[in-house]
Amino acid sequence: MAELESKIQARIIKRLEAQGYYVVKLILTNKNGIPDLLVLKDGKAFFAEVKRPGEKPRPLQEYRMNELRKLGFICEVWKE
């Protein structure tokens, strides 16, 4: 059975916070499809959509990531 996305997210958050990042898990926002994590450090921000290996973002998630990229943010899909 494939590992739950929430377990992968927890490891990513722990690793980033150990590196000094401030990580916000975006659960309920006014924008459906927004990436899972907002990652902040040194006055900069990026977004990470967490997926299990072999999974891809849904079309709305791709749309939101492209919106964020057009605004100048780094936005990536992380699988670990």
Beta strands, then each sheet from edge to edge (+ up, - down):
strand 1: 22-25
strand 2: 37-41
strand 3: 44-50
strand 4: 74-78
sheet 1: 1+ 2- 3+ 4+
end
